[in-house]
């Protein structure tokens, strides 16, 4: 009976995968336009946990960054509420991780406030970052 | 009666004023700083908060990886 149930679950999962509907949020990928903007160094990770536009802002870039930052803020707000800290602190802690996890060639904000390009060396981060 | 009282008060004032004048040259003047005294305690508090929430932050971002 248990075996049958697990098979059923597997079949459903396989069907969902076959349809291209990846349900698990953990497996969510970046939007291709967002990934392209990161790769091109048009957007960078800021210390405050949000994305910033590096260089000239276009309407499309501004809209994309604003949209992602609004979604990030919602996530930070939920996380902050669970952890019992301010949204700013949760966002800042996320900024530490976002900068640490940048790929080589991507832009990030260095402690001085200027944009830096990630190299294979560890990024320059705020001294308070864990 | 009143005159006596007044002159008595006057004498007290003199007695008080003279030692003060004598002390003045030896005074060390302490001036309040013109800028407020700020003790940066929030730096340590913030660092502690960041360490405390580190795991929460990792999990939260990984669950929403599409926007990060």
N, CA and C atoms of all chains as a GROMACS GRO file, in nm:
protein
  594
    1UNK      N    1   0.084  -0.121   0.000
    1UNK     CA    2   0.000   0.000   0.000
    1UNK      C    3   0.086   0.125   0.000
    2UNK      N    4   0.186   0.125   0.090
    2UNK     CA    5   0.277   0.240   0.098
    2UNK      C    6   0.356   0.251  -0.033
    3UNK      N    7   0.396   0.130  -0.081
    3UNK     CA    8   0.472   0.126  -0.205
    3UNK      C    9   0.391   0.184  -0.321
    4UNK      N   10   0.263   0.147  -0.325
    4UNK     CA   11   0.175   0.197  -0.430
    4UNK      C   12   0.164   0.349  -0.425
    5UNK      N   13   0.148   0.398  -0.300
    5UNK     CA   14   0.134   0.544  -0.282
    5UNK      C   15   0.258   0.617  -0.332
    6UNK      N   16   0.375   0.564  -0.294
    6UNK     CA   17   0.498   0.632  -0.334
    6UNK      C   18   0.516   0.628  -0.485
    7UNK      N   19   0.470   0.516  -0.545
    7UNK     CA   20   0.477   0.508  -0.691
    7UNK      C   21   0.389   0.614  -0.755
    8UNK      N   22   0.271   0.630  -0.695
    8UNK     CA   23   0.177   0.733  -0.744
    8UNK      C   24   0.238   0.871  -0.738
    9UNK      N   25   0.304   0.899  -0.627
    9UNK     CA   26   0.369   1.030  -0.611
    9UNK      C   27   0.477   1.048  -0.717
   10UNK      N   28   0.553   0.942  -0.739
   10UNK     CA   29   0.660   0.948  -0.840
   10UNK      C   30   0.603   0.975  -0.978
   11UNK      N   31   0.490   0.907  -1.007
   11UNK     CA   32   0.427   0.925  -1.140
   11UNK      C   33   0.382   1.070  -1.158
   12UNK      N   34   0.322   1.124  -1.052
   12UNK     CA   35   0.276   1.264  -1.059
   12UNK      C   36   0.395   1.356  -1.080
   13UNK      N   37   0.502   1.331  -1.004
   13UNK     CA   38   0.623   1.413  -1.016
   13UNK      C   39   0.681   1.404  -1.157
   14UNK      N   40   0.681   1.282  -1.211
   14UNK     CA   41   0.734   1.262  -1.346
   14UNK      C   42   0.648   1.336  -1.448
   15UNK      N   43   0.516   1.330  -1.427
   15UNK     CA   44   0.425   1.398  -1.520
   15UNK      C   45   0.446   1.549  -1.515
   16UNK      N   46   0.461   1.601  -1.394
   16UNK     CA   47   0.483   1.745  -1.379
   16UNK      C   48   0.613   1.785  -1.447
   17UNK      N   49   0.716   1.704  -1.424
   17UNK     CA   50   0.847   1.733  -1.484
   17UNK      C   51   0.838   1.727  -1.636
   18UNK      N   52   0.761   1.629  -1.686
   18UNK     CA   53   0.747   1.612  -1.830
   18UNK      C   54   0.678   1.732  -1.892
   19UNK      N   55   0.587   1.791  -1.820
   19UNK     CA   56   0.516   1.909  -1.869
   19UNK      C   57   0.601   2.036  -1.857
   20UNK      N   58   0.712   2.022  -1.790
   20UNK     CA   59   0.800   2.137  -1.774
   20UNK      C   60   0.757   2.228  -1.663
   21UNK      N   61   0.669   2.180  -1.577
   21UNK     CA   62   0.623   2.262  -1.465
   21UNK      C   63   0.702   2.224  -1.341
   22UNK      N   64   0.805   2.296  -1.316
   22UNK     CA   65   0.888   2.268  -1.199
   22UNK      C   66   0.823   2.338  -1.080
   23UNK      N   67   0.765   2.256  -0.992
   23UNK     CA   68   0.685   2.311  -0.884
   23UNK      C   69   0.769   2.362  -0.767
   24UNK      N   70   0.883   2.296  -0.742
   24UNK     CA   71   0.961   2.328  -0.623
   24UNK      C   72   1.026   2.465  -0.637
   25UNK      N   73   0.999   2.557  -0.544
   25UNK     CA   74   1.060   2.689  -0.554
   25UNK      C   75   1.212   2.685  -0.539
   26UNK      N   76   1.261   2.582  -0.468
   26UNK     CA   77   1.405   2.571  -0.447
   26UNK      C   78   1.480   2.555  -0.579
   27UNK      N   79   1.408   2.499  -0.677
   27UNK     CA   80   1.473   2.474  -0.806
   27UNK      C   81   1.455   2.592  -0.902
   28UNK      N   82   1.394   2.701  -0.851
   28UNK     CA   83   1.367   2.814  -0.939
   28UNK      C   84   1.497   2.871  -0.995
   29UNK      N   85   1.493   2.898  -1.123
   29UNK     CA   86   1.610   2.955  -1.190
   29UNK      C   87   1.586   3.104  -1.211
   30UNK      N   88   1.697   3.175  -1.232
   30UNK     CA   89   1.685   3.318  -1.263
   30UNK      C   90   1.622   3.335  -1.400
   31UNK      N   91   1.547   3.442  -1.413
   31UNK     CA   92   1.492   3.478  -1.542
   31UNK      C   93   1.610   3.502  -1.637
   32UNK      N   94   1.599   3.455  -1.763
   32UNK     CA   95   1.714   3.470  -1.856
   32UNK      C   96   1.760   3.616  -1.873
   33UNK      N   97   1.664   3.707  -1.874
   33UNK     CA   98   1.701   3.850  -1.890
   33UNK      C   99   1.781   3.898  -1.769
   34UNK      N  100   1.739   3.852  -1.652
   34UNK     CA  101   1.810   3.888  -1.528
   34UNK      C  102   1.950   3.828  -1.528
   35UNK      N  103   1.959   3.701  -1.565
   35UNK     CA  104   2.089   3.634  -1.570
   35UNK      C  105   2.182   3.706  -1.669
   36UNK      N  106   2.125   3.745  -1.782
   36UNK     CA  107   2.205   3.813  -1.886
   36UNK      C  108   2.257   3.948  -1.834
   37UNK      N  109   2.170   4.020  -1.760
   37UNK     CA  110   2.210   4.150  -1.704
   37UNK      C  111   2.320   4.134  -1.600
   38UNK      N  112   2.313   4.027  -1.523
   38UNK     CA  113   2.419   3.997  -1.425
   38UNK      C  114   2.550   3.967  -1.498
   39UNK      N  115   2.539   3.880  -1.598
   39UNK     CA  116   2.659   3.840  -1.673
   39UNK      C  117   2.725   3.960  -1.741
   40UNK      N  118   2.641   4.052  -1.788
   40UNK     CA  119   2.693   4.169  -1.860
   40UNK      C  120   2.742   4.279  -1.765
   41UNK      N  121   2.722   4.259  -1.635
   41UNK     CA  122   2.765   4.360  -1.538
   41UNK      C  123   2.676   4.484  -1.538
   42UNK      N  124   2.553   4.469  -1.585
   42UNK     CA  125   2.459   4.582  -1.586
   42UNK      C  126   2.391   4.599  -1.452
   43UNK      N  127   2.382   4.490  -1.378
   43UNK     CA  128   2.327   4.496  -1.242
   43UNK      C  129   2.428   4.435  -1.146
   44UNK      N  130   2.423   4.483  -1.023
   44UNK     CA  131   2.517   4.432  -0.924
   44UNK      C  132   2.448   4.414  -0.790
   45UNK      N  133   2.512   4.335  -0.705
   45UNK     CA  134   2.460   4.311  -0.570
   45UNK      C  135   2.509   4.422  -0.477
   46UNK      N  136   2.414   4.486  -0.409
   46UNK     CA  137   2.450   4.592  -0.315
   46UNK      C  138   2.466   4.535  -0.174
   47UNK      N  139   2.532   4.614  -0.090
   47UNK     CA  140   2.555   4.571   0.049
   47UNK      C  141   2.425   4.560   0.129
   48UNK      N  142   2.325   4.639   0.087
   48UNK     CA  143   2.199   4.640   0.163
   48UNK      C  144   2.106   4.525   0.128
   49UNK      N  145   2.152   4.435   0.040
   49UNK     CA  146   2.072   4.317   0.007
   49UNK      C  147   1.986   4.332  -0.117
   50UNK      N  148   1.998   4.446  -0.182
   50UNK     CA  149   1.917   4.469  -0.303
   50UNK      C  150   2.007   4.481  -0.425
   51UNK      N  151   1.941   4.476  -0.542
   51UNK     CA  152   2.015   4.489  -0.667
   51UNK      C  153   2.028   4.636  -0.703
   52UNK      N  154   2.135   4.669  -0.770
   52UNK     CA  155   2.155   4.805  -0.817
   52UNK      C  156   2.192   4.803  -0.964
   53UNK      N  157   2.168   4.914  -1.031
   53UNK     CA  158   2.205   4.925  -1.172
   53UNK      C  159   2.345   4.983  -1.180
   54UNK      N  160   2.430   4.915  -1.253
   54UNK     CA  161   2.568   4.962  -1.272
   54UNK      C  162   2.572   5.032  -1.408
   55UNK      N  163   2.614   5.153  -1.410
   55UNK     CA  164   2.620   5.225  -1.537
   55UNK      C  165   2.486   5.286  -1.573
   56UNK      N  166   2.463   5.297  -1.704
   56UNK     CA  167   2.343   5.367  -1.751
   56UNK      C  168   2.217   5.284  -1.728
   57UNK      N  169   2.115   5.350  -1.676
   57UNK     CA  170   1.988   5.283  -1.651
   57UNK      C  171   1.897   5.297  -1.773
   58UNK      N  172   1.842   5.186  -1.817
   58UNK     CA  173   1.742   5.191  -1.924
   58UNK      C  174   1.607   5.162  -1.858
   59UNK      N  175   1.498   5.201  -1.924
   59UNK     CA  176   1.367   5.173  -1.862
   59UNK      C  177   1.346   5.023  -1.834
   60UNK      N  178   1.392   4.939  -1.925
   60UNK     CA  179   1.373   4.795  -1.907
   60UNK      C  180   1.453   4.744  -1.787
   61UNK      N  181   1.576   4.794  -1.776
   61UNK     CA  182   1.664   4.754  -1.666
   61UNK      C  183   1.607   4.802  -1.532
   62UNK      N  184   1.560   4.925  -1.531
   62UNK     CA  185   1.503   4.983  -1.409
   62UNK      C  186   1.381   4.902  -1.365
   63UNK      N  187   1.297   4.868  -1.459
   63UNK     CA  188   1.176   4.792  -1.425
   63UNK      C  189   1.213   4.656  -1.368
   64UNK      N  190   1.309   4.591  -1.433
   64UNK     CA  191   1.350   4.457  -1.388
   64UNK      C  192   1.408   4.462  -1.247
   65UNK      N  193   1.496   4.558  -1.224
   65UNK     CA  194   1.560   4.570  -1.093
   65UNK      C  195   1.458   4.605  -0.985
   66UNK      N  196   1.369   4.698  -1.016
   66UNK     CA  197   1.265   4.734  -0.918
   66UNK      C  198   1.177   4.615  -0.884
   67UNK      N  199   1.140   4.542  -0.988
   67UNK     CA  200   1.053   4.427  -0.970
   67UNK      C  201   1.119   4.321  -0.880
   68UNK      N  202   1.246   4.294  -0.908
   68UNK     CA  203   1.320   4.195  -0.828
   68UNK      C  204   1.339   4.244  -0.685
   69UNK      N  205   1.366   4.374  -0.671
   69UNK     CA  206   1.389   4.428  -0.536
   69UNK      C  207   1.260   4.427  -0.452
   70UNK      N  208   1.148   4.448  -0.518
   70UNK     CA  209   1.020   4.441  -0.446
   70UNK      C  210   0.998   4.297  -0.396
   71UNK      N  211   1.027   4.202  -0.483
   71UNK     CA  212   1.012   4.061  -0.442
   71UNK      C  213   1.111   4.026  -0.332
   72UNK      N  214   1.232   4.079  -0.343
   72UNK     CA  215   1.332   4.054  -0.238
   72UNK      C  216   1.285   4.112  -0.105
   73UNK      N  217   1.231   4.232  -0.111
   73UNK     CA  218   1.187   4.296   0.013
   73UNK      C  219   1.079   4.213   0.081
   74UNK      N  220   0.990   4.156   0.002
   74UNK     CA  221   0.884   4.072   0.059
   74UNK      C  222   0.945   3.950   0.128
   75UNK      N  223   1.046   3.891   0.064
   75UNK     CA  224   1.115   3.775   0.121
   75UNK      C  225   1.190   3.815   0.250
   76UNK      N  226   1.257   3.928   0.245
   76UNK     CA  227   1.332   3.976   0.362
   76UNK      C  228   1.237   4.005   0.478
   77UNK      N  229   1.124   4.064   0.445
   77UNK     CA  230   1.026   4.100   0.549
   77UNK      C  231   0.977   3.974   0.620
   78UNK      N  232   0.949   3.871   0.542
   78UNK     CA  233   0.902   3.744   0.599
   78UNK      C  234   1.012   3.681   0.684
   79UNK      N  235   1.133   3.682   0.630
   79UNK     CA  236   1.246   3.624   0.703
   79UNK      C  237   1.276   3.699   0.832
   80UNK      N  238   1.269   3.831   0.825
   80UNK     CA  239   1.297   3.914   0.942
   80UNK      C  240   1.194   3.888   1.051
   81UNK      N  241   1.071   3.873   1.009
   81UNK     CA  242   0.963   3.848   1.104
   81UNK      C  243   0.986   3.714   1.175
   82UNK      N  244   1.030   3.614   1.098
   82UNK     CA  245   1.057   3.482   1.158
   82UNK      C  246   1.177   3.485   1.252
   83UNK      N  247   1.278   3.565   1.217
   83UNK     CA  248   1.401   3.569   1.296
   83UNK      C  249   1.394   3.671   1.410
   84UNK      N  250   1.294   3.757   1.406
   84UNK     CA  251   1.279   3.859   1.510
   84UNK      C  252   1.382   3.970   1.501
   85UNK      N  253   1.420   4.005   1.380
   85UNK     CA  254   1.514   4.115   1.359
   85UNK      C  255   1.450   4.216   1.264
   86UNK      N  256   1.515   4.329   1.243
   86UNK     CA  257   1.458   4.428   1.151
   86UNK      C  258   1.477   4.381   1.006
   87UNK      N  259   1.391   4.433   0.920
   87UNK     CA  260   1.399   4.399   0.778
   87UNK      C  261   1.536   4.443   0.723
   88UNK      N  262   1.584   4.558   0.771
   88UNK     CA  263   1.713   4.612   0.725
   88UNK      C  264   1.827   4.517   0.763
   89UNK      N  265   1.823   4.464   0.884
   89UNK     CA  266   1.929   4.373   0.927
   89UNK      C  267   1.923   4.242   0.849
   90UNK      N  268   1.802   4.194   0.826
   90UNK     CA  269   1.789   4.068   0.751
   90UNK      C  270   1.837   4.090   0.607
   91UNK      N  271   1.800   4.204   0.551
   91UNK     CA  272   1.842   4.236   0.415
   91UNK      C  273   1.994   4.253   0.407
   92UNK      N  274   2.050   4.317   0.509
   92UNK     CA  275   2.196   4.337   0.511
   92UNK      C  276   2.268   4.202   0.520
   93UNK      N  277   2.217   4.115   0.605
   93UNK     CA  278   2.274   3.980   0.617
   93UNK      C  279   2.266   3.905   0.485
   94UNK      N  280   2.156   3.928   0.413
   94UNK     CA  281   2.140   3.866   0.282
   94UNK      C  282   2.240   3.925   0.183
   95UNK      N  283   2.263   4.055   0.195
   95UNK     CA  284   2.361   4.122   0.109
   95UNK      C  285   2.499   4.059   0.125
   96UNK      N  286   2.533   4.025   0.250
   96UNK     CA  287   2.662   3.959   0.277
   96UNK      C  288   2.671   3.829   0.197
   97UNK      N  289   2.563   3.754   0.199
   97UNK     CA  290   2.561   3.625   0.128
   97UNK      C  291   2.557   3.647  -0.024
   98UNK      N  292   2.473   3.741  -0.068
   98UNK     CA  293   2.460   3.765  -0.212
   98UNK      C  294   2.594   3.805  -0.273
   99UNK      N  295   2.668   3.887  -0.199
   99UNK     CA  296   2.799   3.932  -0.249
   99UNK      C  297   2.898   3.815  -0.246
  100UNK      N  298   2.894   3.739  -0.139
  100UNK     CA  299   2.984   3.622  -0.127
  100UNK      C  300   2.960   3.524  -0.242
  101UNK      N  301   2.832   3.510  -0.282
  101UNK     CA  302   2.796   3.411  -0.384
  101UNK      C  303   2.801   3.464  -0.527
  102UNK      N  304   2.849   3.585  -0.548
  102UNK     CA  305   2.858   3.635  -0.686
  102UNK      C  306   2.955   3.549  -0.765
  103UNK      N  307   2.927   3.539  -0.895
  103UNK     CA  308   3.015   3.463  -0.984
  103UNK      C  309   3.124   3.555  -1.038
  104UNK      N  310   3.232   3.497  -1.082
  104UNK     CA  311   3.342   3.576  -1.138
  104UNK      C  312   3.290   3.660  -1.256
  105UNK      N  313   3.322   3.788  -1.253
  105UNK     CA  314   3.278   3.878  -1.359
  105UNK      C  315   3.155   3.960  -1.321
  106UNK      N  316   3.081   3.915  -1.220
  106UNK     CA  317   2.962   3.989  -1.177
  106UNK      C  318   3.001   4.110  -1.093
  107UNK      N  319   2.910   4.206  -1.086
  107UNK     CA  320   2.937   4.329  -1.010
  107UNK      C  321   2.880   4.319  -0.869
  108UNK      N  322   2.952   4.381  -0.777
  108UNK     CA  323   2.902   4.391  -0.641
  108UNK      C  324   2.950   4.523  -0.581
  109UNK      N  325   2.884   4.565  -0.474
  109UNK     CA  326   2.921   4.690  -0.409
  109UNK      C  327   3.023   4.662  -0.299
  110UNK      N  328   3.138   4.726  -0.310
  110UNK     CA  329   3.245   4.710  -0.210
  110UNK      C  330   3.212   4.798  -0.089
  111UNK      N  331   3.276   4.772   0.027
  111UNK     CA  332   3.245   4.851   0.147
  111UNK      C  333   3.254   5.003   0.130
  112UNK      N  334   3.339   5.050   0.042
  112UNK     CA  335   3.347   5.194   0.018
  112UNK      C  336   3.228   5.251  -0.057
  113UNK      N  337   3.146   5.161  -0.115
  113UNK     CA  338   3.028   5.204  -0.188
  113UNK      C  339   3.040   5.195  -0.338
  114UNK      N  340   3.165   5.180  -0.386
  114UNK     CA  341   3.186   5.174  -0.531
  114UNK      C  342   3.159   5.032  -0.583
  115UNK      N  343   3.127   5.022  -0.711
  115UNK     CA  344   3.106   4.892  -0.773
  115UNK      C  345   3.240   4.824  -0.795
  116UNK      N  346   3.242   4.696  -0.770
  116UNK     CA  347   3.363   4.617  -0.794
  116UNK      C  348   3.323   4.496  -0.878
  117UNK      N  349   3.420   4.441  -0.949
  117UNK     CA  350   3.394   4.321  -1.028
  117UNK      C  351   3.450   4.202  -0.953
  118UNK      N  352   3.370   4.100  -0.941
  118UNK     CA  353   3.411   3.980  -0.868
  118UNK      C  354   3.521   3.908  -0.946
  119UNK      N  355   3.624   3.875  -0.874
  119UNK     CA  356   3.732   3.795  -0.932
  119UNK      C  357   3.727   3.658  -0.864
  120UNK      N  358   3.827   3.577  -0.890
  120UNK     CA  359   3.828   3.446  -0.824
  120UNK      C  360   3.863   3.458  -0.675
  121UNK      N  361   3.917   3.574  -0.637
  121UNK     CA  362   3.948   3.600  -0.496
  121UNK      C  363   3.818   3.631  -0.420
  122UNK      N  364   3.818   3.613  -0.287
  122UNK     CA  365   3.697   3.647  -0.212
  122UNK      C  366   3.663   3.795  -0.230
  123UNK      N  367   3.533   3.827  -0.234
  123UNK     CA  368   3.495   3.968  -0.254
  123UNK      C  369   3.526   4.053  -0.131
  124UNK      N  370   3.534   4.184  -0.151
  124UNK     CA  371   3.554   4.276  -0.038
  124UNK      C  372   3.417   4.297   0.025
  125UNK      N  373   3.406   4.258   0.151
  125UNK     CA  374   3.276   4.271   0.217
  125UNK      C  375   3.287   4.354   0.344
  126UNK      N  376   3.171   4.395   0.394
  126UNK     CA  377   3.164   4.469   0.520
  126UNK      C  378   3.226   4.382   0.630
  127UNK      N  379   3.300   4.447   0.721
  127UNK     CA  380   3.370   4.371   0.826
  127UNK      C  381   3.274   4.300   0.920
  128UNK      N  382   3.147   4.340   0.919
  128UNK     CA  383   3.050   4.277   1.009
  128UNK      C  384   2.989   4.151   0.948
  129UNK      N  385   3.016   4.127   0.821
  129UNK     CA  386   2.958   4.008   0.756
  129UNK      C  387   3.010   3.880   0.820
  130UNK      N  388   2.920   3.783   0.844
  130UNK     CA  389   2.966   3.657   0.904
  130UNK      C  390   3.060   3.580   0.810
  131UNK      N  391   1.792   9.771   6.320
  131UNK     CA  392   1.784   9.625   6.310
  131UNK      C  393   1.807   9.582   6.166
  132UNK      N  394   1.732   9.648   6.076
  132UNK     CA  395   1.746   9.614   5.934
  132UNK      C  396   1.885   9.646   5.882
  133UNK      N  397   1.937   9.757   5.922
  133UNK     CA  398   2.069   9.800   5.877
  133UNK      C  399   2.176   9.699   5.919
  134UNK      N  400   2.159   9.654   6.043
  134UNK     CA  401   2.256   9.556   6.094
  134UNK      C  402   2.252   9.427   6.012
  135UNK      N  403   2.130   9.386   5.986
  135UNK     CA  404   2.111   9.262   5.911
  135UNK      C  405   2.176   9.272   5.773
  136UNK      N  406   2.152   9.385   5.709
  136UNK     CA  407   2.207   9.403   5.573
  136UNK      C  408   2.360   9.397   5.575
  137UNK      N  409   2.416   9.467   5.671
  137UNK     CA  410   2.562   9.473   5.673
  137UNK      C  411   2.620   9.335   5.706
  138UNK      N  412   2.543   9.259   5.784
  138UNK     CA  413   2.589   9.123   5.816
  138UNK      C  414   2.594   9.036   5.690
  139UNK      N  415   2.488   9.050   5.608
  139UNK     CA  416   2.483   8.974   5.482
  139UNK      C  417   2.598   9.017   5.392
  140UNK      N  418   2.619   9.147   5.391
  140UNK     CA  419   2.728   9.201   5.310
  140UNK      C  420   2.861   9.142   5.352
  141UNK      N  421   2.879   9.124   5.480
  141UNK     CA  422   3.003   9.067   5.530
  141UNK      C  423   3.019   8.923   5.484
  142UNK      N  424   2.910   8.850   5.485
  142UNK     CA  425   2.916   8.709   5.441
  142UNK      C  426   2.957   8.704   5.295
  143UNK      N  427   2.896   8.792   5.216
  143UNK     CA  428   2.930   8.794   5.072
  143UNK      C  429   3.079   8.817   5.053
  144UNK      N  430   3.131   8.907   5.130
  144UNK     CA  431   3.274   8.937   5.118
  144UNK      C  432   3.358   8.814   5.152
  145UNK      N  433   3.318   8.751   5.260
  145UNK     CA  434   3.394   8.635   5.306
  145UNK      C  435   3.394   8.525   5.199
  146UNK      N  436   3.280   8.509   5.135
  146UNK     CA  437   3.270   8.405   5.031
  146UNK      C  438   3.347   8.447   4.906
  147UNK      N  439   3.334   8.572   4.870
  147UNK     CA  440   3.393   8.619   4.744
  147UNK      C  441   3.545   8.618   4.747
  148UNK      N  442   3.603   8.650   4.857
  148UNK     CA  443   3.749   8.662   4.862
  148UNK      C  444   3.820   8.527   4.837
  149UNK      N  445   3.781   8.420   4.907
  149UNK     CA  446   3.850   8.293   4.876
  149UNK      C  447   3.828   8.248   4.732
  150UNK      N  448   3.710   8.277   4.676
  150UNK     CA  449   3.685   8.236   4.538
  150UNK      C  450   3.781   8.305   4.443
  151UNK      N  451   3.801   8.434   4.468
  151UNK     CA  452   3.894   8.509   4.384
  151UNK      C  453   4.035   8.452   4.397
  152UNK      N  454   4.067   8.413   4.518
  152UNK     CA  455   4.200   8.360   4.542
  152UNK      C  456   4.220   8.226   4.470
  153UNK      N  457   4.112   8.152   4.459
  153UNK     CA  458   4.122   8.018   4.399
  153UNK      C  459   4.127   8.025   4.247
  154UNK      N  460   4.059   8.126   4.190
  154UNK     CA  461   4.044   8.133   4.045
  154UNK      C  462   4.170   8.108   3.961
  155UNK      N  463   4.284   8.168   3.991
  155UNK     CA  464   4.400   8.145   3.903
  155UNK      C  465   4.442   7.998   3.898
  156UNK      N  466   4.412   7.925   4.005
  156UNK     CA  467   4.452   7.785   4.010
  156UNK      C  468   4.350   7.690   3.950
  157UNK      N  469   4.240   7.744   3.895
  157UNK     CA  470   4.133   7.657   3.844
  157UNK      C  471   4.175   7.584   3.716
  158UNK      N  472   4.130   7.464   3.704
  158UNK     CA  473   4.145   7.393   3.577
  158UNK      C  474   4.009   7.400   3.510
  159UNK      N  475   4.007   7.460   3.393
  159UNK     CA  476   3.876   7.473   3.328
  159UNK      C  477   3.851   7.348   3.242
  160UNK      N  478   3.733   7.294   3.259
  160UNK     CA  479   3.693   7.178   3.179
  160UNK      C  480   3.580   7.222   3.088
  161UNK      N  481   3.605   7.216   2.958
  161UNK     CA  482   3.501   7.257   2.863
  161UNK      C  483   3.432   7.134   2.804
  162UNK      N  484   3.302   7.144   2.786
  162UNK     CA  485   3.227   7.036   2.721
  162UNK      C  486   3.266   7.032   2.574
  163UNK      N  487   3.284   6.914   2.515
  163UNK     CA  488   3.320   6.909   2.372
  163UNK      C  489   3.206   6.964   2.287
  164UNK      N  490   3.242   7.026   2.176
  164UNK     CA  491   3.136   7.083   2.092
  164UNK      C  492   3.062   6.976   2.012
  165UNK      N  493   3.124   6.858   1.999
  165UNK     CA  494   3.054   6.749   1.928
  165UNK      C  495   2.999   6.650   2.031
  166UNK      N  496   2.886   6.589   2.000
  166UNK     CA  497   2.831   6.492   2.096
  166UNK      C  498   2.922   6.370   2.110
  167UNK      N  499   2.922   6.313   2.227
  167UNK     CA  500   3.003   6.194   2.250
  167UNK      C  501   2.922   6.074   2.202
  168UNK      N  502   2.974   6.003   2.104
  168UNK     CA  503   2.901   5.889   2.046
  168UNK      C  504   2.979   5.762   2.077
  169UNK      N  505   2.914   5.669   2.135
  169UNK     CA  506   2.977   5.540   2.162
  169UNK      C  507   2.915   5.438   2.066
  170UNK      N  508   2.997   5.381   1.982
  170UNK     CA  509   2.947   5.294   1.876
  170UNK      C  510   2.922   5.152   1.926
  171UNK      N  511   2.814   5.136   1.999
  171UNK     CA  512   2.780   5.002   2.047
  171UNK      C  513   2.705   4.923   1.941
  172UNK      N  514   2.640   4.996   1.851
  172UNK     CA  515   2.555   4.927   1.753
  172UNK      C  516   2.634   4.840   1.656
  173UNK      N  517   2.764   4.866   1.640
  173UNK     CA  518   2.846   4.784   1.550
  173UNK      C  519   2.850   4.640   1.601
  174UNK      N  520   2.879   4.626   1.730
  174UNK     CA  521   2.887   4.491   1.786
  174UNK      C  522   2.752   4.422   1.787
  175UNK      N  523   2.648   4.501   1.816
  175UNK     CA  524   2.514   4.442   1.819
  175UNK      C  525   2.478   4.392   1.680
  176UNK      N  526   2.505   4.472   1.579
  176UNK     CA  527   2.471   4.433   1.442
  176UNK      C  528   2.545   4.305   1.402
  177UNK      N  529   2.672   4.299   1.436
  177UNK     CA  530   2.752   4.180   1.401
  177UNK      C  531   2.693   4.055   1.466
  178UNK      N  532   2.650   4.072   1.590
  178UNK     CA  533   2.590   3.958   1.661
  178UNK      C  534   2.461   3.915   1.593
  179UNK      N  535   2.381   4.014   1.551
  179UNK     CA  536   2.255   3.985   1.482
  179UNK      C  537   2.284   3.911   1.352
  180UNK      N  538   2.385   3.958   1.278
  180UNK     CA  539   2.416   3.897   1.149
  180UNK      C  540   2.459   3.752   1.165
  181UNK      N  541   2.534   3.724   1.270
  181UNK     CA  542   2.574   3.585   1.296
  181UNK      C  543   2.455   3.500   1.333
  182UNK      N  544   2.367   3.560   1.413
  182UNK     CA  545   2.250   3.487   1.462
  182UNK      C  546   2.156   3.447   1.347
  183UNK      N  547   2.139   3.537   1.250
  183UNK     CA  548   2.043   3.512   1.142
  183UNK      C  549   2.105   3.444   1.021
  184UNK      N  550   2.236   3.419   1.027
  184UNK     CA  551   2.307   3.366   0.910
  184UNK      C  552   2.238   3.244   0.847
  185UNK      N  553   2.200   3.148   0.929
  185UNK     CA  554   2.140   3.026   0.877
  185UNK      C  555   2.002   3.053   0.817
  186UNK      N  556   1.925   3.140   0.884
  186UNK     CA  557   1.793   3.179   0.833
  186UNK      C  558   1.807   3.244   0.696
  187UNK      N  559   1.908   3.330   0.684
  187UNK     CA  560   1.932   3.402   0.559
  187UNK      C  561   1.964   3.302   0.447
  188UNK      N  562   2.052   3.207   0.478
  188UNK     CA  563   2.092   3.106   0.378
  188UNK      C  564   1.968   3.030   0.329
  189UNK      N  565   1.886   2.984   0.423
  189UNK     CA  566   1.768   2.905   0.387
  189UNK      C  567   1.668   2.988   0.307
  190UNK      N  568   1.645   3.109   0.353
  190UNK     CA  569   1.546   3.196   0.288
  190UNK      C  570   1.586   3.223   0.143
  191UNK      N  571   1.713   3.253   0.121
  191UNK     CA  572   1.757   3.285  -0.014
  191UNK      C  573   1.753   3.161  -0.103
  192UNK      N  574   1.793   3.047  -0.047
  192UNK     CA  575   1.791   2.926  -0.130
  192UNK      C  576   1.650   2.885  -0.170
  193UNK      N  577   1.553   2.918  -0.085
  193UNK     CA  578   1.413   2.885  -0.119
  193UNK      C  579   1.356   2.982  -0.222
  194UNK      N  580   1.425   3.092  -0.245
  194UNK     CA  581   1.376   3.193  -0.339
  194UNK      C  582   1.485   3.227  -0.440
  195UNK      N  583   1.556   3.126  -0.484
  195UNK     CA  584   1.677   3.150  -0.563
  195UNK      C  585   1.651   3.222  -0.695
  196UNK      N  586   1.528   3.218  -0.744
  196UNK     CA  587   1.498   3.284  -0.872
  196UNK      C  588   1.517   3.434  -0.871
  197UNK      N  589   1.503   3.496  -0.754
  197UNK     CA  590   1.513   3.643  -0.748
  197UNK      C  591   1.647   3.689  -0.690
  198UNK      N  592   1.737   3.592  -0.665
  198UNK     CA  593   1.868   3.629  -0.611
  198UNK      C  594   1.982   3.600  -0.709
   0.00000   0.00000   0.00000
